[in-house]
């Protein structure tokens, strides 16, 4: 088979390498073209060199191109994959730093909460530019696979306003399933059958079966509490499991910022999180991790390049959805996964316009969702709170309506539990002014926001958060990696 795949934001070196390697694990895909595009020529040069080394080492006739001109890269593409971070780490730092001044402590801040909403405001205009290019220069009927956060908002905008065939992809469900398989003593995750449904990062294991045997709440709680690691790392998720009766796919740190109950009092945060790794609830944990990862790629590039000169092992293909979806669409080999699409009745007790994450099957006829799912009431209520925020955020991003943006932030569960309306209004003004270069839709609103900030009497504080760690240097990372190798 010969067709073209374009990857936007391909400068995400590690993730692009994983997607590319997965694609080449499909025997029929070894004559494809992969077009890389990014705003950073430096990052493109790095990832192109790595991918070409993989192609050379395996002797495949795959064509790899790299171009900072996005439209050229998208010309004739049948599939387009996006993994962009608009504003980079500079804007992301403001997503964490500014809300902290108003008492809002986020672990990740890329889905909802104050940081995730502003991230969506930066991403959506760019997503709509991608969609325009796809409609105009990609292959007719091209499919857009969005990996970028905020997943629901980006996918919502691409479908409703971009008018492009779009699916959102995430790996939270797979990671949650791996945990459950481990605590139940399964030899592999293949022994576990599950139905997972909800919205991205708030998806719920509503039916679990191990080798055909149904697993109930009490057994799951007992297994998690008996696990020496997860009992400490997933305290918040276990508490939600006890109260809701079902386990959430999302990490302890992510889930903590989508709910109004666990991060609203600084003195309580330590009770629910674990500092062994960023994903368990550390303040600004993903920002620190992303910063360290960027620094690591920059300095360790020769090692990454050398490691690419190895034969591909199809047995080590990852569980990221993209390659499996393309394989099913192109070959007809059926793939079951969990996909982010417009609801349209798939989940009976969520709105039709919402972007849901739920099971589906892929074959030559496309992505076919399993309909007729009803969430437990508590899960649906929690999802609804986020959906309402997402809907307002998408509409604000498209219209440039700063008042609607403020209302979206005000209705965020954690923001509303911590901040007053006056604080929210000032915080949004401050974030829009700080990120104005990435928010063209708010250009007319920025002068008035600056004036309000100059006159404001709302007090803020200089606060690093309840559980902050410093960014580690390359030397510290090397030392830790060496220590881990010795321990093994």
N, C-alpha and C positions, 0 to 999 in steps of 0.2 A: 504494500500500500504506500502511496505517496501523497501526502497532503501537508499543509503548513499549519504550524502552531505558533502563535505569538505570545510571548510572556512580557507583560508590562510590569515594571518594577523589578526587572530581572537582576538588579544590583543587590537584591537580598541573597547574598552569595550562597549561604548554606541551604536555604529553602529551595532556591532554583536548582541547585545541584541535585537535591533529593528528587524533585519533580522530574528532572531530565533523566536521571538514572532509572526511576520507576517506568518512564515511558519506554526506555530501551529494553526493559524486561519483557515487553510484549513482542514476540517474534515478528509479527506483521509490521511493526513500527520502525524497522531498522533502515528504512529508506525515506524517512520524513524530513521536512525542513523545520528547524526551530529558530525563530527570529526573536532575538532578545532586544528589549528596548528599556531605557532608563534615562533619567535626566543627568546622571553622573557618568561621564565617559570613563573615569577612573574605575568605577565599580564594574562597568560593562567590560572593560579590558580584562579585569580580574576573572570575572565569571566566564567570559568567552574562552580564555586560556585554559581554564579548568575543564570546561565541557569539551573543547577540542582535544585535550589530553585523554579524556574518557573515550572519545570516538576513535582516536588513533590507537589506543591500547586494545580496543575490541575489534578493530578492523571493520566497522560498520560504515555504510555509505551515507550516513546522516549528515545533513548540511546544517551548519550553525552560522548564523549571521548576527551582527550586533550593530545597532543604529540608535543614536539619540533622537532621530526623526521618527516619531511614533507612527505617523500615517504611512511612511514607507514600510515600517516593520509590519503593519497590519494589512498591507495590500495582499488580497487573495487568501488571507488566513481563514481556515475553517473553524478553528478553535482559538479563543483568546483567553488567557489566564492572567488575572490581576493579583498582585501581592504588594501593592504600593503603600507607602506611609507618607501622606502628604504633610509637608512641613518638617519631616525628619525628626530627629531627636531634639532639635531646638524648640520646635513648637510643642512637642510632647512634654518637655520639661515644664512648660507653662501650664499644661493640662494638670500637672500634679502640684506645682508650686503655688499657683494662685489660689486654687480652692483651699489649700492648707491655711492660708491667711484668714479664711472664714470658718475654720474648724472642720473642714471636710477632708477626711483621711482616706485616700484610695490606695488600693494595692496595685491595680493595673490602669484603670481609667481609659479603656478603649472600646467600651460597649454601650453603656449608659453612664449614669452619674455625670458630674460636671465635665470631667475630662472626655468621656466618651461622646457626649453631645457635641462638644466643640470640635472633637476629632471628626465627627460626621459633617459638621459645617465646612470643614476644610476639604474633606474627601468628595462630597457630593457634586460640587461643580466640576471637579476633575473627572469623576465617574461619568457624568453626563457628556463631557468632552470625548471620553473614550467611546461612549455609545454613538455619538455623532460620527466618529471616524469608522466605527464598525459598520454602521448603516451605509456609509458612503464608499468605503474602499475594501472592506473585508469580503469574503466569499458570501454569496447569497445564502441567507439562513444561518449565518455563523452563530455559534453558541459561545456565550460569555460565561466563564467560570470565575467567580469572585471569591478569592481567599482573604481579601483585605477586611479589616475591622474599621468601623463598627459593622459587623456582618449584616444584620437585619436592615439597618438604615441604607447601606450601600446597595443592597439587593433590591430593596423597596424602591429606591430612586431609579435604578437601572430599568426595572420593570415598568413602573408607573409613568415615569417621565422620559426615560431613555429609549423605551420601545424596542428593547433588544431581548432576545431569548436568553434569559439569565438564570443561573443556579448559584447559590451560595454554598461554600464548602468549608467545613471545620473538622477538627479531629477530636473534639471533646468527648463525643460519644464513645469512640474507640478507646480512649484513655480510661474512661470510667468503666467500661466493660473489662479492660485488663485488670483493673483493681479488684473488681468483683470476682473475676475468675480466680485471682490469687487468694483472696480471703476464704473462698469456698473450697480451696484445695484442688482446683481443676488442673489437669496436666497441661492444658492449653486453653486459650480463649475460644477455640472452636467448639468446646464442649458446652459453651454457654449460648443460649438462645434468648433474645430479648426484643421487646418493643420499647423504643425510646421516643418520646414525643414531647413537644412544647415549642419553645422558641430558642434561638441560638443562645447558648450559655445559660439557659434555664430550661433544659430538656430533662425529662424525668423517666427513669426506668419503671414503666408502669406494668410491665410483665417480665418476669425473669424465670428462666428454666435452666437447670443444670442437668444435662443428659436426659432431658424430658421431664424432670421432676420440678414442680413449681416451688419457687423460693419465696417465702413470705417475709414480712417485716421483722418479726422477732428473730428469725434465723439470721437475717442480714445484719441486724443491730448487734447480735451476739458475736458474729464473725468479725465485724469491724472492731468492736471493743476488745476482742481477744488478740487482734493483730498487733505485734510489737511496734510497728512503724506507723501504720495508718491511724491507729488509735490516738496518736499524738499529733500527726500532721493534718488530720481531717476532722478535728473536733467540732467545728461548725457544721460541716456536712452531716456528721453523725447526729448532731442535735436536730437538724432539719429533718433527717430521716425519721427520728423518733416521733417528731411532732406531725409531719406530713404523711408518714407511712410509706414513702417512696424515696429512692436515692436520686440526688441530682448529679447530672453528668459533669457539672463544672467544678473546677478546683476550689479548694477552701478559700483562697484569696479572692478569686473572681466572685464567687457566690456571696462573700461577705459584703461586697459593695453594691450588690443589686437589691439587697434587702434593707429595711429600715431599722433593724433590731440589734445588730452586732457591732457596728463601728461608730455608733452615734456618741458614745461616751468614751473619751480617751482612756480612762482608767479601766475600762472593760475590755478593750481591744486585745490586750495580751492574753486574756482568758481564752479567747477563741482562735488565736492564730498560732503558728509555729514558725520559728525563725531558721529552721534547718535549710530551707531553700525559699527563694523569692515567691514561688507560686502558692505558698501556704498562708500568705496574708501580710507580708512585710510592706510597710509604707513605701510607695513608689517602687515596689520590687521589680516590676517588669522594666521600668525605666533604667534602673541600675543594671539589670541583666542585659538589656539591649545595648547599653553603653559599653559594657565590658565585652560583649560579643563583637561589636563593631571594632573596638580596639584590638581584639584578638585576631580577627581576620586580617586587619591591616598589617600586623607585625609577623603573623605566622603564615603568610601567604605561600612562601616556598614549600612549607610542609603540606599545605592543602593541595598545592599543585602536584607534588610528588605522590601523594596518596591517591590522586585521580588516575594514575597510570596502572590500574589494576583491572582484571577481567570483571565484568558485571556478573553477579550471582542472582538469578531470578528468585531464588529462595529467600533472599534478603530484601525483596521488594517491600516497600513501606505500606502502611495502611491508609495513606493519604488517598482521598477519593479520586483525584483527577485522572490518573492513568487507567484506573479500573472503569470509570465512566466512559472514557474514550474507547477503551477496548470493547466494551459492551455495544456502544453505538456503531463501531466500525465492523465488528466481527459477529455480533449477535450472541456472544457468550454472555449469559445473564449475570448481572451484578446487583446485589442488594446492599443498599447503604442508607444513610440518613442525610437528607438534603434540605437546603433552605429554599423554599419556594413560596409563592403567594398561596394563602390558605384555601380560599374558594371552597370551603366546606370539608376539607380534609379532617380538620379537628373541629368537632361539632360545637364546642363551647368556647371557641375563640373567633374573633371577627374575620369576615371574608377577606378584607384587604390586608390583614396582617401577614408578615413574613414568618412562616413557621418552619420548624426543623422536625422532620418526621420520616418514617421509613418509606422507601420507594424501591422500585426495581427498574433497571435499565437494560434495554435491548436495542435492536435496530429501530424500533418505533419511538424511542426517546425515553424520558424519565417518567415512570408511571407510579404515582403516589398511591399509598394504601389509604383509603378514605374510611370515614365512619368511626374515627377514634374520638373518645371522650376522655378528657383529663380529669383526675380527681379535683374536686372543687377548690381546694387550697392551692393546688398547682396552677389551675386556671386563673385564680384571683391574682396570684403573684405575677404570672405572665401578663395579665391584663394591665397591671400597673406599668410595666415596661412598654407594652405595646402602645399605650396612650402617649407615653413620652416619645417613643420612636416616631409615631405618626406626626406629632407636632414638630419634632425636630426636622424631619424630612421636608415638610411643607415650609418651615422657616428657612431651611437651607436653599430651597428652590426660589422662594419669593424674596429673600433678603429682609424679612420682617423681624426686626430685632425685638419687638414686643412679644411676638409669638415665640421667639427663641427663649426669652426670659420666662415665659409661662411654661415652656417645656422643661426648663431647668428647675423651676419651682415645683413642678409635679414629680420630679425624680424622687423615688422613695427615700434614699439616703440623704440627699440634699434637703428635702423637706423635713426630715427628722432632726437636722442639725441647725439649719440656717433660717433666719427670718426673711420675709419678703424683701425688706430693705437691703439686707445683706446679699440676697440673690441678685437683685437688680444691679447693685454696684459690682458684684463679682463678674456678672456677664459683661457689663461695660468694660471692666478691666481686661477680661480675656479677649474680647473683640478688638480692643485697642492694641493689646500686645501682639495679637496674631493677624493684624489687618492685612499684611502682605499676602496672606493665604486665604483671605476672605473677601474676594472681589464683590460678592453680592451685598456686602454691608458697607461698601465704600461711602455711600451717602449718610450712613448712620454714625460713622466714626467721629466726625467733628462734634456732634452733639454729645456723644458718649464722653469725649475728652472734657467737654465743658462741665458735664455732671460730675465727673471724677474730681475736677479741680475744686468744686464747691461742696463735695460730699462731707458729711460729718460721721459717717458710719465707721466705727473703729475696726481695725484689723490687727492681727498679731504676727510676729515673726516666729513661725513654728515649723519644725522639721517633720512633725508627725509623731505618732505614738510608738512606732517601731521601725526606725530608719537605720539602714546600714550604709556605710560609705562605699563608693565605687572602688573596686580593687584594681590595683595596677597590674600590668602585664607580668611583672616579676612575681607578684603575689599569686596570680592565676597559675603561673608555671610551677611555683612551689607547691600549690595545692594539688595540681594534676600529678606532679611527681610523687607526692605523698600517697595519693590514692593508688597509683600503680604499685608502689611498694607494699601497700596494705593488701592488695590483691595477690 
